[in-house]
Amino acid sequence: MSKKVFSLDFEGKKLIVETGEIAKQADGACLIRLNDTVILSTACCADEPKDGDFFPLTVGYEEKQYAVGKIPGSFLRREGRPGEHATLTARLIDRPIRPMFSEGFRNEVQIVNTVMSVDPDATPEMAAMFGSSLALGISDIPFDGPIAGVYVGRVDGQYVINPTTEQKEKSDLNLAVAGTKKAINMVEAGANELSEEEMLGAIMFGHEAIKKLCAFQEQIIAEIGKPKRVVELYTIPQELIDEVASLCKERIVKSVSIVDKLERQDAIDAIEKEVAELYENKEYPDEKTKNFTVKQVKEVMEGFVRDEVRRLITYDKVRPDGRKLDEIRPLDAQVDLLPRTHGSAMFTRGQTQVISVCTLGAQNDEQIIDNLTDEDTKRFMHHYNFPPFSVGEIGRMGTPGRREIGHGALGERALSYVIPSYEEFPYTIRVVAEVCESNGSSSQASICASCMALMAAGVPIRKPVVGIAMGLITSGPVEEGYPYTILTDIQGLEDHLGDMDFKVAGTKDGITALQMDIKIKGITEEILRKALVQAHSAREKIMKVVTDCIPEPRKEVSKWAPKMATFNIDPEKIRDIIGPQGKVINDIIAKCNDVKIDINDDGKVVIYHTDRESINKAKEMIENIVRVAKVGEIFEGTVVRIESFGCFVNLFGNVDGLCHVSKLLHTRVNHPKDVVKIGQKLKVIVTDIDEKGRINLSHKEFEPKPSKPEKVEIKIETPEENHD
């Protein structure tokens, strides 16, 4: 195929698509140019299906440092594993694309987005999402797209598509929304307390722009798209389904209604084990056939569970644990569980439990960001850990995966809007959410626990933030009128078997974070509106439990947290504090019990330590270094050197002045050593500072003046006077 170029004027930017020249051996490839942002998107599909029970889709977002004119900072000077931003962006692209493949598709698909040039005002993330969909669309890979996505901001009350860097700084909304030309299928948002209607308005505003991008893709696909290959979809023979149903369906259906998670799962597991063993003991032509058949039998039984859960909720309006559709599981909130931490809290919702711990640090504890965004450091960090014991399993421990990174970022986004500025609270803040037990919605429980941990640590957040997860169960395509049910506070089973996971976090006054993932091809505005309203009511109930536990942030930080002192110095004096190769500041740190010292370019100094005396000592040492003597200023100095012409007196720090021999006493002094000695404290006043900065001192003003002899009048009489 020869090179083809397509272009679209989109929201004030030029969107150009080039195909047929680069990466021609990929199943689908396109070069996306959005102003000066350039993304190479490719898609490849395996010829044979994988032997598994899920669709093996991999989406990559490769950030190349050359795209912003940087050389990687690693030891090897080359890009390593994807950073947090790249991982989150890959998830952002994966989520709207995955539902667009047919059920039973098992061929491995890999999408790679290589970021080759970045214009900060032309979002590479959404260009990559567009490119991923188009690469699939023009390939022979079966794909029910296209999809597209946009960022939506809100500046001065007006919605903006793909806002520029300047607009982002002014925006009270950061919304990523994706979908098809007919429906929304992914939402990710952070907001400064927007109402439900404002958030819904932003989503639908974004969808109008998405329609244009989908239409543009359809135009390109119609012209150069390859015919789709025929792929055999994975199915289970109907006769096997009927056979397994006769053995266990009735018992499985009954077990689904057991309220307790572990008891329910144990009952279902026992039935599945019994039936699986029955098939394992049958005769097969070979081991491969045996394993494949047993695997299908287990899938059939899982299908019985799924169908019964969905039937109960959709038609009978009955949930597996017996709750009402809008009912929240039992709640519990506690603080101060961990005595030596700076702030700790535990939030429990049913069988989901999270302990969050807040740690306060100095400014130099900020996270250094090394990606293609304009963010260099991060002062507030929220991390999420999901150990296997939280679901009663054995599994891998160690480096966080995409799920942990994503849930941590969601909590960080939800809480970031209430975190005080550095000027208000000059600390680096890290919160770690440890999931101790999970039965659905652990990410939202982590937001609740982390909010309480922040308040317990004395972080003056503007308002408390809580979160809730909403679910959706459909009986068929909603747009065709099939009934559906929206669920409040979904548990693990409802999340696993449902069609939507819709997480909403916010304060009492508005939404601060939103995340929606669906397994169907899209949802309507009506469903979004109902879910948001239902979530608002749930947040109010959770908020009461949280604020009953800890109504407001502590007035003081923990005794174990670093205390601080802040003051300002002349920026010209910073080099004096640092000293050659950091010698001066390191000496201060060593002499003051390892205090932490942050000095900003504007001259703001922040000193941190758990011991107030160490802080005060370091502050005094710094102030002495930057202090400038003034004429008329009085000091209690120390004599450090004696010469024949006078003595040198240390005033503060490394600053000395000369007290001339004539300025020691009111009377004549032959030699200064007759009056003073080394190490003696001497009160002096600054009398003069010459053009070279040399300081002249005087002590005699503090010595009593010698008394003057009384004048005696002697009268001499003349002879003439005597005669008289």
C-alpha positions as CSV (number, residue, x, y, z in Angstrom):
1,M,0.0,0.0,0.0
2,S,1.3,3.4,-1.0
3,K,1.5,6.3,1.5
4,K,-1.9,7.9,2.3
5,V,-2.4,11.1,4.2
6,F,-5.7,12.2,5.8
7,S,-6.3,15.4,7.8
8,L,-9.0,16.9,10.1
9,D,-9.3,20.3,11.7
10,F,-10.1,19.3,15.3
11,E,-10.8,21.8,18.1
12,G,-8.3,24.3,16.7
13,K,-5.6,21.8,16.0
14,K,-4.5,19.9,12.9
15,L,-5.0,16.1,13.1
16,I,-3.0,14.3,10.4
17,V,-3.0,10.6,9.7
18,E,-0.2,9.0,7.6
19,T,-0.4,5.3,6.6
20,G,1.3,3.0,4.2
21,E,4.9,4.2,4.7
22,I,6.0,3.3,8.2
23,A,5.8,-0.1,10.0
24,K,4.3,-1.8,7.0
25,Q,4.8,-5.4,8.4
26,A,2.4,-4.7,11.3
27,D,-1.2,-5.8,10.8
28,G,-2.2,-2.2,11.2
29,A,0.0,0.9,11.6
30,C,-0.5,4.7,11.4
31,L,1.5,7.8,12.2
32,I,-0.7,10.3,14.1
33,R,0.3,14.0,14.1
34,L,-1.6,16.4,16.3
35,N,0.2,19.7,15.8
36,D,3.8,18.8,16.8
37,T,2.8,15.7,18.7
38,V,3.7,12.5,16.8
39,I,2.6,9.0,17.7
40,L,3.4,5.8,15.9
41,S,0.5,3.3,16.6
42,T,0.7,-0.3,15.6
43,A,-1.5,-3.4,16.0
44,C,-0.6,-7.0,15.6
45,C,-2.6,-10.2,16.1
46,A,-1.5,-13.8,16.6
47,D,-2.6,-16.3,13.9
48,E,-3.7,-18.9,16.5
49,P,-5.8,-18.5,19.6
50,K,-4.3,-18.9,23.0
51,D,-5.4,-21.6,25.3
52,G,-6.9,-19.5,28.1
53,D,-10.2,-18.2,29.4
54,F,-9.6,-14.6,28.7
55,F,-8.8,-12.2,25.8
56,P,-5.0,-11.6,25.8
57,L,-4.8,-8.0,24.9
58,T,-1.7,-5.9,25.6
59,V,-1.5,-2.1,25.2
60,G,1.8,-0.3,25.4
61,Y,2.6,3.4,25.7
62,E,6.3,3.8,25.1
63,E,7.6,7.2,26.2
64,K,10.8,8.1,24.4
65,Q,12.9,10.8,26.1
66,Y,14.0,12.1,22.7
67,A,10.4,13.2,22.1
68,V,11.0,16.2,24.4
69,G,14.7,16.6,23.7
70,K,16.0,14.7,26.8
71,I,18.6,12.0,27.4
72,P,17.4,9.4,29.9
73,G,18.7,9.9,33.4
74,S,19.3,6.2,34.1
75,F,22.7,4.7,34.5
76,L,22.4,3.1,31.0
77,R,21.1,6.3,29.5
78,R,18.2,4.5,27.8
79,E,14.6,4.1,28.6
80,G,13.8,1.4,31.2
81,R,10.5,-0.1,32.3
82,P,7.4,2.1,31.9
83,G,7.0,4.8,34.5
84,E,3.8,5.5,36.4
85,H,2.4,7.9,33.7
86,A,3.1,5.5,30.9
87,T,1.4,2.7,32.8
88,L,-1.7,4.8,33.6
89,T,-1.9,5.9,30.0
90,A,-1.7,2.4,28.7
91,R,-4.6,1.5,31.0
92,L,-6.5,4.5,29.8
93,I,-6.2,3.2,26.2
94,D,-6.9,-0.5,27.1
95,R,-10.1,0.1,28.9
96,P,-12.3,1.5,26.1
97,I,-10.7,-0.8,23.5
98,R,-11.1,-4.1,25.3
99,P,-15.0,-4.3,25.2
100,M,-14.9,-3.8,21.5
101,F,-13.7,-7.4,20.7
102,S,-16.2,-10.2,20.4
103,E,-16.9,-12.6,23.2
104,G,-14.8,-15.7,22.7
105,F,-11.9,-14.0,20.8
106,R,-8.7,-15.6,22.1
107,N,-6.1,-14.5,19.6
108,E,-3.4,-12.4,21.3
109,V,-3.4,-8.8,20.3
110,Q,-0.6,-6.3,20.9
111,I,-1.0,-2.6,20.5
112,V,2.2,-0.4,20.7
113,N,2.1,3.4,20.8
114,T,5.5,5.0,20.5
115,V,5.6,8.6,21.5
116,M,8.1,10.2,19.1
117,S,7.5,13.9,19.5
118,V,5.5,15.8,22.2
119,D,3.8,19.2,21.9
120,P,2.7,20.0,25.5
121,D,-0.4,21.7,24.1
122,A,-1.4,18.7,21.9
123,T,-2.1,15.8,24.2
124,P,-0.1,12.6,23.2
125,E,-2.3,10.4,25.4
126,M,-5.5,11.0,23.3
127,A,-3.6,11.0,20.1
128,A,-2.3,7.5,21.1
129,M,-5.9,6.3,21.9
130,F,-7.0,7.6,18.5
131,G,-4.0,5.8,16.8
132,S,-4.7,2.5,18.7
133,S,-8.3,2.4,17.5
134,L,-7.4,3.4,13.9
135,A,-4.5,0.8,13.7
136,L,-7.0,-1.9,14.6
137,G,-9.6,-0.4,12.3
138,I,-7.5,-0.4,9.1
139,S,-6.0,-3.9,9.9
140,D,-7.6,-7.3,9.3
141,I,-8.0,-7.8,13.0
142,P,-11.7,-8.3,14.0
143,F,-12.5,-5.1,15.9
144,D,-16.0,-3.6,16.6
145,G,-14.7,0.0,16.7
146,P,-13.8,2.7,16.2
147,I,-13.5,4.3,19.6
148,A,-11.9,7.7,20.5
149,G,-11.2,9.8,23.5
150,V,-10.7,13.4,24.5
151,Y,-9.7,15.4,27.6
152,V,-12.3,17.9,28.8
153,G,-11.4,20.9,31.0
154,R,-13.5,23.7,32.4
155,V,-12.2,27.2,32.4
156,D,-14.3,30.0,33.8
157,G,-17.4,27.8,33.6
158,Q,-16.8,26.8,30.0
159,Y,-16.0,23.3,28.8
160,V,-12.8,22.9,26.7
161,I,-11.7,20.0,24.6
162,N,-8.1,18.9,25.0
163,P,-7.1,22.0,26.9
164,T,-3.6,23.6,26.5
165,T,-1.1,23.7,29.3
166,E,-2.2,27.2,30.2
167,Q,-5.9,26.2,30.2
168,K,-5.1,23.2,32.4
169,E,-3.7,25.5,35.0
170,K,-6.9,27.4,35.1
171,S,-9.2,24.4,34.8
172,D,-11.3,23.0,37.7
173,L,-11.8,19.8,35.8
174,N,-9.5,17.1,34.3
175,L,-11.7,14.6,32.5
176,A,-10.7,11.8,30.2
177,V,-13.7,10.4,28.4
178,A,-13.8,7.7,25.6
179,G,-16.5,6.0,23.7
180,T,-18.0,5.0,20.3
181,K,-20.1,7.3,18.1
182,K,-23.2,5.9,20.0
183,A,-22.2,5.7,23.7
184,I,-19.7,6.3,26.4
185,N,-17.5,3.4,27.5
186,M,-14.8,4.9,29.7
187,V,-14.5,7.9,32.1
188,E,-11.5,9.0,34.2
189,A,-11.8,12.4,36.0
190,G,-10.5,14.6,38.7
191,A,-12.4,17.7,39.6
192,N,-12.6,20.6,42.1
193,E,-15.9,19.7,43.6
194,L,-18.1,19.7,40.5
195,S,-21.8,18.9,40.9
196,E,-23.3,15.8,39.3
197,E,-25.0,17.8,36.6
198,E,-21.8,19.7,35.8
199,M,-19.8,16.4,35.6
200,L,-22.5,14.8,33.4
201,G,-22.5,17.9,31.2
202,A,-18.7,17.6,30.7
203,I,-19.0,13.9,29.8
204,M,-21.6,14.5,27.2
205,F,-19.7,17.6,25.8
206,G,-16.7,15.3,25.4
207,H,-18.9,12.7,23.6
208,E,-19.9,15.2,20.9
209,A,-16.2,15.6,20.1
210,I,-15.6,11.8,20.2
211,K,-18.3,11.4,17.5
212,K,-16.3,13.6,15.1
213,L,-13.1,11.5,15.7
214,C,-15.0,8.3,15.2
215,A,-16.5,9.6,11.9
216,F,-13.0,10.6,10.8
217,Q,-11.7,7.0,11.5
218,E,-14.7,5.5,9.6
219,Q,-13.8,7.6,6.6
220,I,-10.2,6.4,6.6
221,I,-11.2,2.7,7.2
222,A,-13.7,2.9,4.4
223,E,-10.9,3.9,2.0
224,I,-7.9,1.8,3.1
225,G,-9.2,-0.7,5.6
226,K,-8.3,-4.4,5.0
227,P,-11.0,-7.0,5.0
228,K,-11.3,-8.6,8.4
229,R,-9.8,-12.1,8.8
230,V,-12.1,-14.9,9.9
231,V,-11.3,-16.0,13.4
232,E,-12.9,-19.0,15.1
233,L,-14.4,-17.8,18.4
234,Y,-14.1,-19.9,21.4
235,T,-17.4,-21.6,22.3
236,I,-18.4,-24.5,24.6
237,P,-20.5,-27.3,23.0
238,Q,-24.2,-27.0,24.0
239,E,-24.4,-30.7,24.8
240,L,-21.6,-30.3,27.5
241,I,-23.5,-27.3,29.0
242,D,-26.7,-29.3,29.2
243,E,-24.9,-32.3,30.7
244,V,-23.2,-30.2,33.4
245,A,-26.4,-28.3,34.1
246,S,-28.2,-31.6,34.9
247,L,-25.4,-32.4,37.5
248,C,-25.1,-29.2,39.4
249,K,-27.0,-26.1,38.2
250,E,-29.8,-26.2,40.7
251,R,-27.3,-26.5,43.7
252,I,-25.1,-23.7,42.3
253,V,-28.1,-21.4,41.9
254,K,-29.1,-22.1,45.5
255,S,-25.5,-21.4,46.8
256,V,-25.4,-18.0,45.0
257,S,-27.9,-16.7,47.6
258,I,-25.6,-17.4,50.6
259,V,-24.9,-14.0,52.2
260,D,-21.4,-14.4,53.6
261,K,-18.7,-14.2,50.9
262,L,-16.4,-16.9,52.2
263,E,-19.3,-19.3,53.0
264,R,-20.8,-18.7,49.6
265,Q,-17.5,-19.3,47.8
266,D,-16.8,-22.4,49.8
267,A,-20.2,-23.9,48.9
268,I,-19.7,-23.1,45.2
269,D,-16.1,-24.3,45.2
270,A,-17.3,-27.7,46.8
271,I,-19.8,-28.2,44.1
272,E,-17.4,-27.3,41.3
273,K,-14.7,-29.6,42.8
274,E,-17.1,-32.5,42.9
275,V,-18.2,-32.1,39.3
276,A,-14.7,-31.4,38.0
277,E,-13.4,-34.6,39.7
278,L,-16.2,-36.5,38.0
279,Y,-15.0,-35.4,34.6
280,E,-11.3,-35.9,35.5
281,N,-12.0,-39.6,36.2
282,K,-13.5,-40.2,32.8
283,E,-11.6,-41.7,30.0
284,Y,-10.1,-39.5,27.2
285,P,-8.0,-40.1,24.1
286,D,-5.2,-38.1,25.5
287,E,-4.2,-35.8,28.4
288,K,-4.7,-32.6,26.4
289,T,-8.3,-33.5,25.6
290,K,-8.9,-34.3,29.3
291,N,-7.5,-31.0,30.5
292,F,-9.4,-29.0,27.9
293,T,-12.7,-30.7,28.8
294,V,-12.3,-30.2,32.5
295,K,-11.5,-26.5,31.9
296,Q,-14.7,-26.1,29.9
297,V,-16.7,-27.8,32.6
298,K,-15.4,-25.3,35.1
299,E,-16.3,-22.4,32.8
300,V,-19.8,-23.8,32.4
301,M,-20.3,-23.8,36.2
302,E,-18.9,-20.3,36.4
303,G,-21.4,-19.3,33.8
304,F,-24.3,-20.7,36.0
305,V,-23.1,-18.5,38.8
306,R,-22.9,-15.5,36.5
307,D,-26.3,-16.0,35.0
308,E,-28.0,-16.5,38.3
309,V,-26.4,-13.4,39.9
310,R,-27.5,-11.4,36.9
311,R,-31.0,-12.8,36.8
312,L,-31.5,-12.2,40.5
313,I,-30.4,-8.6,40.3
314,T,-32.0,-7.6,37.0
315,Y,-35.4,-9.3,37.3
316,D,-36.0,-10.2,41.0
317,K,-34.1,-7.1,42.2
318,V,-32.3,-9.3,44.8
319,R,-28.6,-9.1,45.5
320,P,-26.5,-12.1,46.5
321,D,-26.1,-10.8,50.1
322,G,-29.7,-9.8,50.5
323,R,-29.1,-6.0,50.4
324,K,-31.4,-3.5,48.8
325,L,-30.2,-2.1,45.5
326,D,-29.1,1.2,47.0
327,E,-28.0,-0.2,50.4
328,I,-24.4,0.2,51.7
329,R,-22.7,-2.6,53.6
330,P,-22.1,-2.1,57.4
331,L,-19.5,0.7,57.9
332,D,-16.8,1.3,60.6
333,A,-14.2,3.9,60.9
334,Q,-11.2,4.2,63.3
335,V,-8.1,6.4,63.7
336,D,-4.8,6.2,65.6
337,L,-4.3,2.5,65.2
338,L,-0.5,2.8,64.8
339,P,1.2,4.7,67.7
340,R,4.5,5.7,66.0
341,T,3.2,6.7,62.6
342,H,2.3,10.3,61.8
343,G,-1.3,9.5,61.2
344,S,-3.3,6.3,60.7
345,A,-6.9,5.2,60.1
346,M,-8.9,2.1,59.2
347,F,-12.1,2.0,57.2
348,T,-14.2,-1.1,56.9
349,R,-17.2,-1.6,54.5
350,G,-18.6,-5.1,54.9
351,Q,-15.8,-7.5,54.1
352,T,-13.6,-4.8,52.5
353,Q,-11.1,-3.2,54.9
354,V,-8.2,-0.8,54.4
355,I,-5.6,0.7,56.8
356,S,-4.1,3.9,55.6
357,V,-0.9,5.5,57.0
358,C,0.1,9.2,56.4
359,T,3.8,10.2,56.6
360,L,5.0,13.8,56.5
361,G,8.4,14.7,55.1
362,A,10.6,17.6,54.0
363,Q,10.3,19.3,50.6
364,N,13.4,17.3,49.4
365,D,11.3,14.1,50.0
366,E,9.2,15.0,46.9
367,Q,9.0,12.4,44.2
368,I,11.1,13.3,41.1
369,I,9.1,12.8,37.9
370,D,11.0,11.7,34.8
371,N,8.4,11.4,32.0
372,L,7.2,13.4,29.0
373,T,4.8,15.6,31.0
374,D,5.6,19.1,32.2
375,E,5.5,17.8,35.9
376,D,9.0,17.6,37.5
377,T,8.1,16.7,41.1
378,K,5.2,15.5,43.1
379,R,4.6,16.6,46.6
380,F,1.5,14.5,47.4
381,M,1.7,10.8,46.9
382,H,-1.0,8.2,47.4
383,H,0.0,4.5,47.1
384,Y,-2.2,1.4,47.1
385,N,-1.2,-2.1,48.0
386,F,-3.3,-5.2,47.4
387,P,-1.6,-8.2,49.0
388,P,-3.0,-11.7,48.1
389,F,-4.0,-12.4,51.7
390,S,-6.7,-9.8,51.4
391,V,-8.7,-12.2,49.4
392,G,-7.5,-15.3,51.2
393,E,-5.0,-16.4,48.5
394,I,-1.4,-17.1,48.0
395,G,0.3,-14.9,45.3
396,R,3.1,-12.7,44.2
397,M,4.3,-9.9,46.4
398,G,6.6,-7.1,45.3
399,T,6.5,-4.5,42.6
400,P,3.0,-3.0,42.2
401,G,1.2,-3.9,39.0
402,R,-1.1,-1.9,36.7
403,R,-4.0,-2.4,39.0
404,E,-2.2,-1.1,42.1
405,I,-0.8,1.8,40.3
406,G,-4.2,2.7,38.8
407,H,-6.1,2.5,42.2
408,G,-3.4,4.5,43.9
409,A,-3.6,7.2,41.2
410,L,-7.4,7.3,41.5
411,G,-7.1,7.9,45.3
412,E,-4.4,10.5,44.7
413,R,-6.6,12.4,42.2
414,A,-9.6,12.3,44.6
415,L,-7.7,13.7,47.5
416,S,-5.4,16.1,45.7
417,Y,-8.1,18.8,45.4
418,V,-8.3,19.2,49.2
419,I,-4.6,19.0,50.0
420,P,-3.3,22.4,51.3
421,S,-0.7,24.3,49.3
422,Y,3.0,24.2,50.2
423,E,2.7,27.7,51.5
424,E,0.0,26.7,53.9
425,F,1.6,23.4,54.9
426,P,5.2,23.0,53.8
427,Y,5.4,19.3,54.0
428,T,5.8,16.5,51.5
429,I,2.8,14.1,52.1
430,R,2.7,10.4,51.4
431,V,-0.3,8.2,52.2
432,V,-0.1,4.4,51.8
433,A,-3.3,2.4,51.7
434,E,-2.9,-1.3,52.8
435,V,-5.8,-3.5,51.8
436,C,-6.3,-6.0,54.6
437,E,-9.5,-7.5,53.3
438,S,-11.3,-7.2,50.0
439,N,-14.8,-8.0,48.8
440,G,-15.1,-5.3,46.2
441,S,-14.6,-1.5,46.1
442,S,-11.2,-1.5,47.9
443,S,-10.1,1.5,45.9
444,Q,-12.9,3.6,47.4
445,A,-12.4,2.3,50.9
446,S,-8.8,3.4,50.5
447,I,-9.9,6.9,49.7
448,C,-12.0,7.0,52.9
449,A,-9.2,5.5,55.1
450,S,-6.6,7.8,53.6
451,C,-8.7,10.9,54.1
452,M,-9.0,10.0,57.8
453,A,-5.3,9.3,58.0
454,L,-4.5,12.8,56.6
455,M,-6.8,14.4,59.2
456,A,-5.3,12.3,62.0
457,A,-1.8,13.4,60.9
458,G,-2.8,17.1,61.2
459,V,-2.9,17.8,57.5
460,P,-5.3,20.8,57.2
461,I,-7.3,19.4,54.2
462,R,-10.1,21.7,53.0
463,K,-12.8,19.1,53.4
464,P,-13.2,15.4,54.0
465,V,-13.4,13.1,50.9
466,V,-15.2,9.7,50.6
467,G,-15.8,7.3,47.7
468,I,-18.4,4.8,46.6
469,A,-18.4,2.2,43.8
470,M,-21.6,1.8,41.7
471,G,-22.4,-1.2,39.5
472,L,-24.7,-2.1,36.6
473,I,-26.3,-5.3,35.6
474,T,-28.0,-5.5,32.2
475,S,-30.2,-8.1,30.6
476,G,-29.4,-7.1,27.0
477,P,-28.5,-4.0,25.0
478,V,-29.8,-1.0,27.0
479,E,-30.5,1.1,23.9
480,E,-32.9,-1.6,22.7
481,G,-35.0,-1.3,25.9
482,Y,-33.7,-4.3,27.9
483,P,-34.1,-3.8,31.7
484,Y,-31.1,-2.9,33.8
485,T,-30.3,-2.4,37.5
486,I,-27.9,0.1,39.1
487,L,-26.3,-1.1,42.3
488,T,-24.8,0.9,45.2
489,D,-21.6,-0.3,46.8
490,I,-20.9,-3.4,44.7
491,Q,-19.2,-6.4,46.2
492,G,-16.6,-8.6,44.5
493,L,-19.1,-10.9,42.9
494,E,-21.2,-8.1,41.5
495,D,-18.1,-6.4,40.2
496,H,-16.7,-9.6,38.6
497,L,-20.0,-10.6,37.0
498,G,-21.5,-7.2,36.3
499,D,-21.3,-4.8,33.4
500,M,-20.0,-1.6,35.0
501,D,-17.6,-0.5,37.7
502,F,-18.4,3.2,38.3
503,K,-16.4,4.8,41.1
504,V,-17.4,8.3,42.5
505,A,-15.4,10.2,45.1
506,G,-16.0,13.7,46.5
507,T,-16.7,16.0,49.3
508,K,-20.1,17.0,50.7
509,D,-20.2,19.8,48.1
510,G,-19.1,18.0,44.9
511,I,-17.1,15.4,43.0
512,T,-13.3,15.2,43.1
513,A,-12.7,12.0,41.2
514,L,-14.6,9.7,38.8
515,Q,-13.7,6.4,37.1
516,M,-15.9,4.3,35.0
517,D,-15.0,1.0,33.3
518,I,-17.6,-1.2,31.5
519,K,-17.6,-4.6,29.9
520,I,-20.4,-3.8,27.4
521,K,-19.9,-1.6,24.3
522,G,-21.4,1.6,25.9
523,I,-23.9,3.1,28.3
524,T,-26.5,5.9,27.9
525,E,-26.7,9.4,29.5
526,E,-29.7,8.1,31.5
527,I,-27.7,5.4,33.2
528,L,-24.9,7.9,34.0
529,R,-27.3,10.4,35.5
530,K,-29.0,7.8,37.7
531,A,-25.7,6.3,38.8
532,L,-24.4,9.8,39.8
533,V,-27.5,10.6,41.8
534,Q,-27.5,7.3,43.6
535,A,-23.8,7.7,44.3
536,H,-24.4,11.1,45.8
537,S,-26.8,9.7,48.3
538,A,-24.4,7.0,49.3
539,R,-21.5,9.5,49.8
540,E,-23.6,11.4,52.3
541,K,-24.1,8.3,54.4
542,I,-20.4,7.4,54.3
543,M,-19.4,11.0,55.1
544,K,-21.4,10.9,58.3
545,V,-19.5,7.8,59.5
546,V,-16.1,9.3,58.7
547,T,-16.8,12.7,60.3
548,D,-18.3,11.1,63.4
549,C,-15.0,9.3,63.8
550,I,-12.8,12.4,63.2
551,P,-14.7,15.6,62.5
552,E,-11.8,17.8,61.3
553,P,-8.0,17.7,60.9
554,R,-5.9,17.7,64.1
555,K,-4.6,21.2,65.0
556,E,-1.1,19.9,65.5
557,V,1.0,17.2,63.8
558,S,2.0,14.1,65.7
559,K,4.9,14.3,68.1
560,W,6.6,11.7,65.9
561,A,6.2,13.9,62.8
562,P,8.9,16.4,61.9
563,K,8.3,20.0,63.2
564,M,9.3,22.9,61.1
565,A,10.5,26.5,61.1
566,T,10.1,28.7,58.0
567,F,11.8,32.0,57.4
568,N,13.2,34.0,54.5
569,I,16.7,35.1,53.6
570,D,18.3,37.2,50.9
571,P,18.6,34.8,47.8
572,E,22.1,36.2,47.2
573,K,23.1,34.6,50.5
574,I,22.1,31.1,49.5
575,R,25.5,30.2,48.3
576,D,27.0,31.2,51.7
577,I,24.7,28.8,53.4
578,I,25.5,25.9,51.0
579,G,29.2,26.6,51.0
580,P,31.8,25.0,48.7
581,Q,30.6,21.5,47.8
582,G,27.9,21.7,50.5
583,K,30.4,22.0,53.3
584,V,28.6,24.7,55.3
585,I,25.1,23.3,55.1
586,N,26.4,19.7,55.9
587,D,28.2,21.1,58.9
588,I,25.0,22.7,60.1
589,I,23.1,19.4,59.6
590,A,25.7,17.4,61.5
591,K,25.8,19.9,64.4
592,C,22.0,20.0,64.7
593,N,21.2,16.3,65.0
594,D,20.6,15.7,61.3
595,V,18.0,18.3,60.7
596,K,16.5,18.5,57.1
597,I,16.9,21.9,55.4
598,D,15.1,23.0,52.3
599,I,16.1,26.3,50.6
600,N,14.1,27.5,47.7
601,D,15.4,29.8,45.0
602,D,13.3,32.7,46.3
603,G,15.2,32.5,49.6
604,K,12.5,30.6,51.6
605,V,14.1,28.3,54.2
606,V,12.3,25.4,55.8
607,I,13.9,23.4,58.6
608,Y,12.4,20.0,59.7
609,H,13.1,17.9,62.8
610,T,11.2,16.1,65.5
611,D,13.2,18.1,68.1
612,R,12.4,21.8,68.3
613,E,15.7,22.7,69.9
614,S,17.6,21.2,66.9
615,I,15.5,23.3,64.6
616,N,16.1,26.5,66.6
617,K,19.9,25.8,66.7
618,A,20.0,25.3,62.9
619,K,17.9,28.4,62.3
620,E,20.3,30.5,64.5
621,M,23.3,29.2,62.6
622,I,21.8,30.0,59.2
623,E,20.7,33.5,60.4
624,N,24.2,34.2,61.6
625,I,25.6,33.3,58.2
626,V,23.3,35.6,56.3
627,R,23.1,38.3,58.9
628,V,24.5,41.7,58.0
629,A,25.8,44.1,60.7
630,K,24.4,47.7,60.7
631,V,25.9,50.9,62.1
632,G,24.5,51.5,65.6
633,E,23.8,47.8,66.2
634,I,25.0,46.5,69.6
635,F,26.5,43.0,70.0
636,E,27.8,40.8,72.9
637,G,30.8,39.5,70.9
638,T,33.8,37.3,71.7
639,V,37.4,38.5,71.5
640,V,39.1,36.2,68.9
641,R,42.3,38.0,68.1
642,I,44.5,40.6,69.7
643,E,46.9,42.9,67.9
644,S,48.9,45.9,69.0
645,F,46.4,48.2,67.2
646,G,43.3,46.6,68.7
647,C,41.3,43.4,69.1
648,F,39.0,41.5,66.7
649,V,35.6,40.6,68.0
650,N,33.4,37.9,66.6
651,L,29.9,39.3,66.3
652,F,28.0,36.3,64.8
653,G,28.8,33.4,62.5
654,N,32.0,34.2,60.7
655,V,31.6,37.9,61.0
656,D,34.3,39.8,62.9
657,G,34.9,43.5,63.6
658,L,37.8,45.5,64.8
659,C,37.7,47.4,68.0
660,H,40.6,49.8,67.8
661,V,42.8,50.3,70.9
662,S,41.5,53.8,71.1
663,K,38.0,52.6,71.3
664,L,38.4,50.2,74.3
665,L,38.4,52.7,77.1
666,H,38.0,56.4,77.6
667,T,41.5,56.6,78.9
668,R,44.7,55.8,77.0
669,V,45.5,52.1,76.6
670,N,49.1,51.1,75.9
671,H,48.2,47.6,74.5
672,P,44.8,45.8,74.1
673,K,46.1,42.8,76.0
674,D,46.2,45.1,79.1
675,V,42.4,45.3,78.8
676,V,41.0,42.2,77.1
677,K,42.0,38.6,76.5
678,I,41.1,35.9,74.0
679,G,37.7,34.3,74.6
680,Q,36.4,37.2,76.6
681,K,32.9,38.5,76.0
682,L,32.9,42.1,75.0
683,K,30.0,44.4,74.5
684,V,30.5,46.5,71.4
685,I,28.6,48.9,69.1
686,V,29.1,49.2,65.3
687,T,30.5,52.6,64.6
688,D,31.4,52.3,60.9
689,I,31.4,50.0,57.9
690,D,33.8,51.0,55.2
691,E,33.4,50.5,51.4
692,K,35.1,47.1,51.7
693,G,32.7,45.9,54.3
694,R,35.1,46.1,57.2
695,I,33.4,46.6,60.5
696,N,34.7,49.1,63.1
697,L,33.6,48.7,66.7
698,S,33.7,50.6,69.9
699,H,33.5,49.3,73.5
700,K,34.2,52.4,75.5
701,E,30.6,53.5,75.3
702,F,29.8,50.7,77.8
703,E,32.6,51.8,80.2
704,P,32.1,54.5,82.8
705,K,33.7,57.8,82.0
706,P,36.5,58.8,84.5
707,S,35.4,61.6,86.8
708,K,36.9,65.0,86.1
709,P,38.9,66.7,88.9
710,E,37.0,69.7,90.7
711,K,38.2,73.1,89.6
712,V,39.7,75.2,92.5
713,E,39.5,78.9,92.1
714,I,42.7,80.6,93.5
715,K,42.5,84.3,94.0
716,I,45.7,86.3,94.1
717,E,45.5,89.6,95.8
718,T,47.6,92.6,94.4
719,P,49.4,95.0,96.7
720,E,46.9,97.6,95.9
721,E,44.1,95.4,97.0
722,N,45.9,94.5,100.3
723,H,46.4,98.1,101.0
724,D,42.8,98.7,100.9
